[in-house]
Amino acid sequence: MGGGGEGTSGPELSTDNVKGIVLALLSSGFIGASFIIKKKGLRRAAVASGIRAGVGGYSYLMEPLWWVGMITMIVGEVANFVAYAFAPAVLVTPLGALSIIVSAVLAHFILNERLHALGVLGCVMCIAGSVVIVIHAPQEQEITSVREIWNMATQPAFLLYVASVIVIVFVLVFYFSPLYGQSNVLIYTAICSLMGSLSVMSVKALGTSLKLTFEGTNQLIYPETWFFMLVVATCVLTQMNYLNKDWSGQSPGSIISEICGLIVVLSGTILLHVTKDYERIPQSRN
């Protein structure tokens, strides 16, 4: 997707970029906290009903603590959504890795989880990578209409990618998930990651559309805006469904690892190599 500016980047950040950074950091705080709160809610619901979300149970919908976590996550996602309207996706997305640190700290105090040495290294690498990306954040080209984003999103190469993602997700959901979803965490993680790659593009488009609308250039009159809104809703609902199945049977350490992997896949940064190693150790302890 779209946007570099004139091919320059440097240490100076625009006002919009600063706003995007602040919103992204707030988002990481709320989302990081929501992981722990929702995990406790899923545990309570599983104990009360005897059916875990991972095996098809939805008793967590009756658990108040789970809803507290959901509301916390919604607040964080709204902040993240608005951040995309101000800053490039390449800047906002990697900052989401900081939610891992929030989760790790809360897991230590609330769930009595202790970070091992590689976990600490992973947190340090997330901070270092985020700082580097912020310092060298690119300037986006100015977007004056949602139709400009639509034109970029309908280029043949990107359409091929979208079609490939949809096909793979359908295969995972309808074939691999029923057979291996309970025994292989990568099935649910892959579904959420692939849908997340589409949601990033759609959130950026929708956020930009709303920003332009609030600035006086109404984008709600274009069907493309509503299409992006539909894609966002579909991606978010799908991700939330499979994340609940994914998280219900895992330790907070494993959850943190998978979130780290998801964020890094979307951002495409060097942190990928760190999180691969970081992910294996918590899972082996289950």
Phi, psi and chi 1 to 4 in degrees:
 res  aa     phi    psi   chi1   chi2   chi3   chi4
   1 MET       -  162.3  -82.4  -67.9  -59.8      -
   2 GLY   -31.6 -144.1      -      -      -      -
   3 GLY   -46.5   60.9      -      -      -      -
   4 GLY   -73.9  165.7      -      -      -      -
   5 GLY   -89.4 -114.5      -      -      -      -
   6 GLU   -94.7   16.7  -60.8  -63.8  -34.0      -
   7 GLY    86.6   13.1      -      -      -      -
   8 THR  -114.3  151.2   60.9      -      -      -
   9 SER  -151.6  158.5   62.8      -      -      -
  10 GLY  -175.2 -171.7      -      -      -      -
  11 PRO   -73.9  -16.9   25.3  -33.3      -      -
  12 GLU   -82.1  132.3  -67.2 -172.5    5.5      -
  13 LEU  -109.9  140.2  -63.2  175.1      -      -
  14 SER   -74.0  165.5   67.7      -      -      -
  15 THR   -60.4  -41.2  -58.5      -      -      -
  16 ASP   -63.2  -39.5  -79.9   -7.5      -      -
  17 ASN   -62.8  -40.2  -85.3    2.4      -      -
  18 VAL   -62.6  -43.7  171.9      -      -      -
  19 LYS   -60.2  -43.3  -68.2  178.1 -178.4  178.0
  20 GLY   -62.6  -40.0      -      -      -      -
  21 ILE   -63.5  -47.1  -69.0  170.9      -      -
  22 VAL   -60.4  -45.6  172.0      -      -      -
  23 LEU   -64.6  -39.1  -72.0  166.9      -      -
  24 ALA   -65.2  -38.2      -      -      -      -
  25 LEU   -67.4  -43.2  -68.4  175.3      -      -
  26 LEU   -60.5  -41.0  -70.7  173.7      -      -
  27 SER   -60.0  -44.6  170.7      -      -      -
  28 SER   -60.7  -39.2  -67.6      -      -      -
  29 GLY   -62.7  -48.7      -      -      -      -
  30 PHE   -67.3  -44.6  -79.6  104.0      -      -
  31 ILE   -66.5  -41.4  -67.3  175.9      -      -
  32 GLY   -58.9  -42.0      -      -      -      -
  33 ALA   -68.0  -36.0      -      -      -      -
  34 SER   -64.4  -32.4   73.6      -      -      -
  35 PHE   -59.0  -44.4  -64.5  144.8      -      -
  36 ILE   -70.8  -42.5  -55.7  -57.9      -      -
  37 ILE   -63.8  -44.9  -60.8  172.1      -      -
  38 LYS   -66.4  -35.7  -70.1 -179.2   64.9 -178.8
  39 LYS   -61.9  -43.6  175.5   65.0  177.3 -178.5
  40 LYS   -64.4  -38.5  -71.7 -176.5   68.6   70.0
  41 GLY   -64.1  -41.4      -      -      -      -
  42 LEU   -63.5  -38.9  -72.2  169.6      -      -
  43 ARG   -64.4  -46.2  -75.6 -178.7  175.7  177.4
  44 ARG   -60.5  -44.2  -74.6 -171.4 -177.6 -178.6
  45 ALA   -63.3  -39.5      -      -      -      -
  46 ALA   -65.4  -39.3      -      -      -      -
  47 VAL   -67.7  -41.0  170.7      -      -      -
  48 ALA   -69.7  -38.0      -      -      -      -
  49 SER  -101.4  -22.0   66.4      -      -      -
  50 GLY    80.5    5.0      -      -      -      -
  51 ILE  -126.1  120.3  -57.5  176.5      -      -
  52 ARG   -80.3  152.8  -64.0 -171.7  -62.4  108.4
  53 ALA   -60.9  -30.1      -      -      -      -
  54 GLY   -66.6  -19.4      -      -      -      -
  55 VAL  -109.6   20.9  -65.6      -      -      -
  56 GLY   102.8    1.7      -      -      -      -
  57 GLY   -77.6  146.3      -      -      -      -
  58 TYR  -126.7   24.9  -69.9   92.3      -      -
  59 SER   -66.4  -19.9   58.0      -      -      -
  60 TYR   -62.9  -19.5   59.6   84.5      -      -
  61 LEU   -66.5  -17.8  -65.2  175.8      -      -
  62 MET   -98.5    3.2  -57.0  -59.5  -67.0      -
  63 GLU   -96.3  115.1  172.2   56.3   51.3      -
  64 PRO   -58.2  -38.0  -25.2   34.4      -      -
  65 LEU   -63.8  -35.7 -171.9   60.0      -      -
  66 TRP   -64.3  -38.4 -176.7   87.2      -      -
  67 TRP   -69.1  -33.1  -77.8  105.5      -      -
  68 VAL   -60.9  -44.9  171.9      -      -      -
  69 GLY   -62.7  -38.9      -      -      -      -
  70 MET   -64.9  -43.2  174.3   60.4   74.7      -
  71 ILE   -64.0  -40.2  -67.9  172.2      -      -
  72 THR   -61.4  -41.6  -55.6      -      -      -
  73 MET   -66.6  -39.4  175.6  168.9  -79.1      -
  74 ILE   -61.3  -43.1  -69.8  173.3      -      -
  75 VAL   -59.3  -44.7  172.3      -      -      -
  76 GLY   -63.9  -40.3      -      -      -      -
  77 GLU   -69.1  -34.4  -67.7  -66.6   -6.1      -
  78 VAL   -63.9  -44.2  168.7      -      -      -
  79 ALA   -61.5  -40.2      -      -      -      -
  80 ASN   -65.3  -41.1 -171.3   60.6      -      -
  81 PHE   -59.9  -46.4  171.7   82.0      -      -
  82 VAL   -67.3  -33.7  178.3      -      -      -
  83 ALA   -59.4  -37.3      -      -      -      -
  84 TYR   -64.7  -23.4  -82.4  108.1      -      -
  85 ALA   -74.8  -21.1      -      -      -      -
  86 PHE  -105.9  -32.9  -70.6   99.8      -      -
  87 ALA  -124.0  159.3      -      -      -      -
  88 PRO   -62.7  150.2  -19.4   30.8      -      -
  89 ALA   -60.4  -33.6      -      -      -      -
  90 VAL   -66.1  -19.7   70.8      -      -      -
  91 LEU   -91.5  -45.5  172.0   59.5      -      -
  92 VAL   -70.4  -45.3  175.1      -      -      -
  93 THR   -60.2  -49.1  -56.2      -      -      -
  94 PRO   -63.8  -28.0  -23.3   35.0      -      -
  95 LEU   -64.3  -19.7  -72.9  177.3      -      -
  96 GLY   -62.7  -20.1      -      -      -      -
  97 ALA   -62.4  -21.4      -      -      -      -
  98 LEU   -68.5  -18.2  -61.1 -179.7      -      -
  99 SER   -63.6  -24.5   63.3      -      -      -
 100 ILE   -62.2  -41.8  -60.0  165.8      -      -
 101 ILE   -66.4  -41.9  -60.3  173.5      -      -
 102 VAL   -60.2  -45.0  175.8      -      -      -
 103 SER   -63.5  -41.2  -66.2      -      -      -
 104 ALA   -63.1  -43.1      -      -      -      -
 105 VAL   -65.7  -45.8  172.4      -      -      -
 106 LEU   -66.1  -37.2  -67.5 -179.9      -      -
 107 ALA   -62.5  -35.7      -      -      -      -
 108 HIS   -64.5  -44.3  173.7   78.0      -      -
 109 PHE   -86.2  -32.2  -70.7  103.9      -      -
 110 ILE   -96.7  -39.7  -62.4  176.5      -      -
 111 LEU  -107.8    6.2  -58.4  175.8      -      -
 112 ASN    57.9   35.3  -61.6  -41.5      -      -
 113 GLU   -91.9  138.2  -68.6  -77.2  -25.8      -
 114 ARG  -111.1  128.4 -172.5  172.6   67.8   88.0
 115 LEU   -73.8  130.1  -85.4  176.2      -      -
 116 HIS   -81.9  176.2   48.7   73.2      -      -
 117 ALA   -60.0  -40.9      -      -      -      -
 118 LEU   -68.3  -31.5 -171.0   56.5      -      -
 119 GLY   -64.8  -42.3      -      -      -      -
 120 VAL   -62.4  -42.9  174.6      -      -      -
 121 LEU   -60.5  -40.7  176.2   60.4      -      -
 122 GLY   -60.5  -41.2      -      -      -      -
 123 CYS   -64.7  -43.3  -70.1      -      -      -
 124 VAL   -62.5  -41.3  172.5      -      -      -
 125 MET   -65.9  -36.9  -68.0  -59.0  -68.6      -
 126 CYS   -62.5  -43.1  -72.7      -      -      -
 127 ILE   -65.1  -46.4  -65.5  175.3      -      -
 128 ALA   -61.8  -44.8      -      -      -      -
 129 GLY   -63.7  -39.2      -      -      -      -
 130 SER   -65.9  -41.3  -62.7      -      -      -
 131 VAL   -62.8  -43.9  170.0      -      -      -
 132 VAL   -60.8  -44.2  170.1      -      -      -
 133 ILE   -65.4  -40.3  -68.4  171.9      -      -
 134 VAL   -63.6  -43.6  167.5      -      -      -
 135 ILE   -61.7  -37.5  -68.7  175.2      -      -
 136 HIS  -106.4   28.7  -63.5  -78.5      -      -
 137 ALA   -61.6  131.4      -      -      -      -
 138 PRO   -78.3  158.0   30.5  -35.7      -      -
 139 GLN   -91.5  128.4  -65.2  -65.7  -37.6      -
 140 GLU   -77.3  151.0  -80.4 -167.6  -51.2      -
 141 GLN   -70.1  147.5   67.4 -177.6   52.5      -
 142 GLU   -70.5  128.9 -175.5  177.7   -3.7      -
 143 ILE  -103.6  126.3  -59.3  -65.7      -      -
 144 THR  -109.2   -7.1   58.6      -      -      -
 145 SER  -159.6  147.4  171.1      -      -      -
 146 VAL   -63.4  -22.6   68.1      -      -      -
 147 ARG   -68.4  -24.4  -70.6 -172.7  167.7  178.5
 148 GLU   -65.7  -41.7  -67.1 -179.2   29.1      -
 149 ILE   -66.8  -39.7  -58.1  177.8      -      -
 150 TRP   -60.5  -41.8  177.6  -98.3      -      -
 151 ASN   -62.0  -37.9  -70.5  -25.2      -      -
 152 MET   -71.7  -36.3  -69.2 -176.2  -75.6      -
 153 ALA   -73.8  -17.8      -      -      -      -
 154 THR  -102.8   15.3   51.9      -      -      -
 155 GLN   -69.1  145.3  -67.2  176.6    2.4      -
 156 PRO   -52.2  -42.3  -27.7   35.7      -      -
 157 ALA   -63.1  -43.0      -      -      -      -
 158 PHE   -72.2  -36.9 -171.3   73.9      -      -
 159 LEU   -61.8  -37.4  -71.1  177.3      -      -
 160 LEU   -63.4  -41.1  178.2   60.9      -      -
 161 TYR   -63.3  -46.5  170.4   76.4      -      -
 162 VAL   -59.5  -45.7  172.1      -      -      -
 163 ALA   -61.4  -40.7      -      -      -      -
 164 SER   -63.7  -43.0  -59.5      -      -      -
 165 VAL   -62.1  -45.3  167.5      -      -      -
 166 ILE   -61.8  -43.9  -67.1  174.3      -      -
 167 VAL   -62.6  -46.0  170.1      -      -      -
 168 ILE   -63.7  -41.9  -65.4  172.6      -      -
 169 VAL   -62.5  -43.0  167.4      -      -      -
 170 PHE   -61.7  -41.9  -93.2   82.3      -      -
 171 VAL   -63.9  -42.9  171.9      -      -      -
 172 LEU   -65.1  -42.8  -71.1  172.6      -      -
 173 VAL   -69.9  -45.4  169.0      -      -      -
 174 PHE   -95.6  -15.8  -65.9  106.8      -      -
 175 TYR  -115.6  -59.5  179.7   75.4      -      -
 176 PHE   -75.3  -35.8  -73.5   99.7      -      -
 177 SER   -60.7  -48.6  179.7      -      -      -
 178 PRO   -62.9  -32.1  -22.2   34.5      -      -
 179 LEU   -85.9  -41.6  -67.1  177.1      -      -
 180 TYR  -124.8    0.9  -52.6  110.0      -      -
 181 GLY   -59.1  -34.9      -      -      -      -
 182 GLN   -79.1  -19.0  -57.3  -54.8  -47.9      -
 183 SER  -111.0  -16.2   58.5      -      -      -
 184 ASN  -131.0  107.9 -168.9  -24.6      -      -
 185 VAL   -65.4  -20.5   69.3      -      -      -
 186 LEU   -66.7  -21.4  -67.3  179.0      -      -
 187 ILE   -64.3  -54.1  -58.2  -60.9      -      -
 188 TYR   -66.3  -39.1  -65.6  149.2      -      -
 189 THR   -63.1  -40.4  -56.3      -      -      -
 190 ALA   -64.5  -41.1      -      -      -      -
 191 ILE   -60.1  -48.2  -66.3  172.5      -      -
 192 CYS   -65.7  -38.7  -65.8      -      -      -
 193 SER   -66.5  -44.5  -62.0      -      -      -
 194 LEU   -65.8  -43.7  -70.5  168.3      -      -
 195 MET   -65.2  -33.2  -64.9  -60.5  -71.1      -
 196 GLY   -63.7  -34.9      -      -      -      -
 197 SER   -64.5  -32.1   68.3      -      -      -
 198 LEU   -78.9  -35.4  -61.2 -177.6      -      -
 199 SER   -68.2  -33.2   66.4      -      -      -
 200 VAL   -60.2  -47.0  166.6      -      -      -
 201 MET   -62.3  -43.7  175.1  -86.7  -62.4      -
 202 SER   -70.4  -38.7  -57.7      -      -      -
 203 VAL   -64.2  -41.9  165.4      -      -      -
 204 LYS   -60.0  -45.1  177.3   63.2 -179.9  177.5
 205 ALA   -64.9  -45.5      -      -      -      -
 206 LEU   -68.1  -41.2 -176.5   57.3      -      -
 207 GLY   -61.7  -43.0      -      -      -      -
 208 THR   -64.3  -39.1  -58.1      -      -      -
 209 SER   -61.4  -45.1  -61.2      -      -      -
 210 LEU   -68.5  -37.5  -66.2  179.1      -      -
 211 LYS   -61.2  -46.4  178.7 -173.0  175.6 -174.8
 212 LEU   -63.1  -37.5  -69.2  172.2      -      -
 213 THR   -63.0  -45.6  -61.7      -      -      -
 214 PHE   -66.4  -25.2  -67.1  145.5      -      -
 215 GLU   -83.8   -2.1  -69.6  175.3  -10.8      -
 216 GLY   112.6   -5.3      -      -      -      -
 217 THR  -106.2   95.6  -53.7      -      -      -
 218 ASN   -63.6  118.7 -173.2    8.4      -      -
 219 GLN  -103.6   -5.3  -58.3  -63.9  -59.3      -
 220 LEU   -73.1  -11.1  -59.9 -180.0      -      -
 221 ILE   -80.6  -10.7   60.1  175.7      -      -
 222 TYR   -95.4  131.8  -60.5  122.7      -      -
 223 PRO   -62.7  -24.8   20.3  -31.2      -      -
 224 GLU   -60.6  -36.9  -68.8   87.2  -11.6      -
 225 THR   -61.6  -44.8  -61.3      -      -      -
 226 TRP   -70.6  -30.5  -62.4   98.8      -      -
 227 PHE   -65.5  -45.5  176.2   80.5      -      -
 228 PHE   -61.8  -36.4  -76.0  126.3      -      -
 229 MET   -63.6  -40.7 -172.9  178.2  -62.2      -
 230 LEU   -64.5  -40.8  176.8   61.7      -      -
 231 VAL   -63.8  -42.8  173.0      -      -      -
 232 VAL   -59.4  -48.8  169.2      -      -      -
 233 ALA   -60.6  -44.0      -      -      -      -
 234 THR   -63.2  -45.1  -58.8      -      -      -
 235 CYS   -64.3  -43.9  -69.2      -      -      -
 236 VAL   -64.9  -45.5  169.0      -      -      -
 237 LEU   -62.8  -41.2  -69.8  175.3      -      -
 238 THR   -64.1  -44.9  -58.4      -      -      -
 239 GLN   -63.7  -42.9  -72.6  176.2  -72.1      -
 240 MET   -63.7  -39.0  -69.9  -50.6  -55.2      -
 241 ASN   -62.2  -47.7  180.0   56.7      -      -
 242 TYR   -81.3  -24.6  -75.9   96.5      -      -
 243 LEU   -67.8  -37.6  -78.2  175.2      -      -
 244 ASN   -64.8  -40.8  -78.2  -38.5      -      -
 245 LYS   -64.1  -38.2  -66.3  177.0 -178.3  -66.2
 246 ASP   -68.7  -47.1 -159.8   -7.6      -      -
 247 TRP   -76.5  -24.1  -66.6  -16.9      -      -
 248 SER   -63.3  -27.4   62.5      -      -      -
 249 GLY  -108.0   16.7      -      -      -      -
 250 GLN  -123.9  160.6  -60.3 -179.7   68.5      -
 251 SER   -78.2  157.9   68.5      -      -      -
 252 PRO   -56.7  -32.6  -28.2   36.3      -      -
 253 GLY   -60.5  -42.3      -      -      -      -
 254 SER   -68.5  -38.7  -64.8      -      -      -
 255 ILE   -61.7  -46.1  -65.0  171.0      -      -
 256 ILE   -60.0  -41.3  -67.1  170.2      -      -
 257 SER   -62.2  -43.7  -57.1      -      -      -
 258 GLU   -68.9  -37.1  -71.0  149.4   18.9      -
 259 ILE   -62.9  -42.0  -66.0  166.5      -      -
 260 CYS   -59.8  -45.5 -174.0      -      -      -
 261 GLY   -61.0  -41.5      -      -      -      -
 262 LEU   -61.9  -46.9  172.0   61.7      -      -
 263 ILE   -63.7  -41.8  -65.4  170.8      -      -
 264 VAL   -68.6  -37.6  172.8      -      -      -
 265 VAL   -60.0  -41.5  166.9      -      -      -
 266 LEU   -69.2  -38.6  -64.5  179.1      -      -
 267 SER   -82.8  -25.8   65.6      -      -      -
 268 GLY    66.9   33.5      -      -      -      -
 269 THR   -98.2  177.2   67.2      -      -      -
 270 ILE   -66.8  -15.9 -167.3   62.8      -      -
 271 LEU   -61.2  -15.6  -66.6  176.7      -      -
 272 LEU   -54.1  -43.2  175.4   62.5      -      -
 273 HIS   -68.2  -31.7  -60.0  -70.9      -      -
 274 VAL   -70.3  -45.8  177.6      -      -      -
 275 THR   -70.8  -25.2   54.5      -      -      -
 276 LYS   -62.2  -44.9  -77.5 -178.0  177.8  178.3
 277 ASP   -70.9  -39.1  -68.1  -26.7      -      -
 278 TYR   -64.9  -30.7  171.8   54.3      -      -
 279 GLU   -74.6  -31.2 -174.5  174.9  -85.8      -
 280 ARG   -70.3  -37.7  -66.6 -170.3 -173.6  103.5
 281 ILE   -68.4  -49.7  -70.1 -177.9      -      -
 282 PRO   -59.0  -38.1  -24.3   34.6      -      -
 283 GLN   -66.0  -34.2  -71.0 -177.5   -7.4      -
 284 SER   -72.6  -15.2   63.2      -      -      -
 285 ARG   -86.2  -11.9  -65.6  172.3   57.0 -171.5
 286 ASN   -69.7      -  -72.9  -13.6      -      -
